[in-house]
Amino acid sequence: MRRALRTILGIAVLGGLAGTGGGCLSANTQDRLQYTFAGYQHDNPELVGGSLSRSLVDYDGNRTAQVRSLPVISTHNIVGGELVERPGGAFAVRLFLDRIGQDVWLQACSQLGGRRMAVAIDGFHVFDMTIPHRPADYEAILVEGPWEEGQARGVAIHAARNYQILYPNTGR
């Protein structure tokens, strides 16, 4: 019980540091954001309670994933992105993190390494990835996918623009 409480508190701190990923934005700001990225820890709502978890649905409305309400990492901490082409026509996206995002991602890897994370684009569940125990790069996340080319390209292209919309006075 004590370990579960410590884990829940740790995730709450991570979520608070990462930003809420929505809810605090004006409608005008939300309308201008495109291809927003969020990674959520999978959850069992019976263990933590309904208000701390939510359902993510895929684009077709067929699959849902139960996740923690606050993202582990989100567009709020991503300053840029690049499309990475893989052999065989597959794509990955490298997401560059701001200073706070770097700290949050390192802590997430330390506490949640090896666990699955639901990846959402514009609030829709697109696939799962495994949180690494130790990231290969401390300033970026390499998200392997499986991506559709248009989604991967959209996330990479819009990452810097979304960050500037969220934080217009950062000089980026």
N, C-alpha and C positions, 0 to 999 in steps of 0.2 A: 504494500500500500504506500509506504513511504517513497519507494522508487518511482511508482506511478505518479505521485504528486510532484516529485522533483522533475520528472520528464515533462509533465503538463506545464509547470512553471517555466521550465527552460524553453519550451515551444512558445509560450506566451511572450517571453522576452524576445525571442527571435522574431516573432510576428510584429511586435511593437517596433523593433529596430528596422525591419524591412519596410515598414509602411503598410497601410491597410489595403492597398491595391484597389481602392474604390470607396465610395461612400462619402469622402471628404471633398470630392471634386464638384465643381459647378457643372450644370448640364452642358454649357458651352464648351468647357474643357473636355468633358467626356466625349462629346460629339467630334472633337478634333483629333482624338487619339485613334490610331489605327494599328492593327496587329499587335495588341498589347500581350505581353508574356506574363504568366504567373505559374509558379510551381508550388503545389500544395502537398502536404503530407497526408497519406491515406489515413483513414480513421474508422473507428468502430463507435457509432453514436451511443450505443448502450453503455459504453465504458466512460465516456466523458460528458455526456449530456447533449441534448439537441441544440442548445444555443452555441456550443463551441464547434459544431460541425455543420456541414452543408453538403448538398448533392451537386455534383457537376454533371452536366449532360453533354453528350457529343452533338455534332452538327445535325445528325439525323434524328435525334431524340430517342434513339434506341438503347444506348448504353448510359449508365450513370455510374459515378464513382463517389463514394462517401469520403470527404476530406475535411481536414481542420478548416475552420472559417478563415483564418488568416494565412496568407501565403508564406512560404519559407523565403521565397525571393520573388520579386516582381519588377515590372517595368519601372517602378519608382526608383530602382537602384541600377538600372541598365543605361549606360551613357552612349553605347554604340553597339553595332553588330556587324558581322560579316558572314557571307555565305561561303561554306566550305564544301567543295565538290569532292565526293568520294568515288573510288573505283566502282564501276558497274552502274553509274548513273544515280547513285544515292547522294543525299545531301545532309549536311550538318550545319548548325549555326553556332558561331562563336559570339557569345554575349559579353561585352566589356562592362565591368562593374565600377560604380563609384566607390569612394573610400568606405562608406557605411556598408554598401553591398558586399565589398570584399570581406569585411569583418563578419558580417552576417553569414556569408557563404562558408567561411572557414569554421565558424562555430557550428553551422548546420552539418558540415561534413564530419566534424568531430563528434557531435551528439547523435546524428542520424545516419552516418555512413553505413551503406549496405541496405538501407530501407528504400522502398519505392516512393516515387514522387509523381503525382499526376501533373502533367503539363497542360495548361489551358491557354488558348489563344482567343482573345476577345471574350473570355468567360466560358468558352466551350472546351470540354475535355478532348484532346486530340491524341494523346498517347501517354504512356508511363515511362519513366527513366529511373535508374538507380542512382541514388546520391553516393558519390564516391567517398571512400574513407579519407583519402588525401587527394585534394585536387591537383591536377598536373600543373595548373597555372593559378596563381593567387589573384590575378587581376581579371580573369575571365572564366566563363563556364562554357565548355564545349557540349552542346546538346545534340546528340547523335540522331535522335528521331526514332521512328520512321516519319520523315517529313514528306509532304507533298511539295513539289518544287515551288509552287506559288506561295504557300504558307511560309516556307523557309526564306524565300526571297523577300516577302513582305515584312517578316519580323526583322530581318537583317537591315533592310532599307529604312524602316520606320523607327528603329530603336533610338537613334540620336535625336530625331525630330520629336518623338514622344517625350524624351527626357527634357528637351528644351521647352516644350509646352507645359510640362509639369513644374519646371523650375526655370522660368524665363530670366531670372537675374543671376544665373551662375556664370555667364560669360562663355558658355560652350557653344 
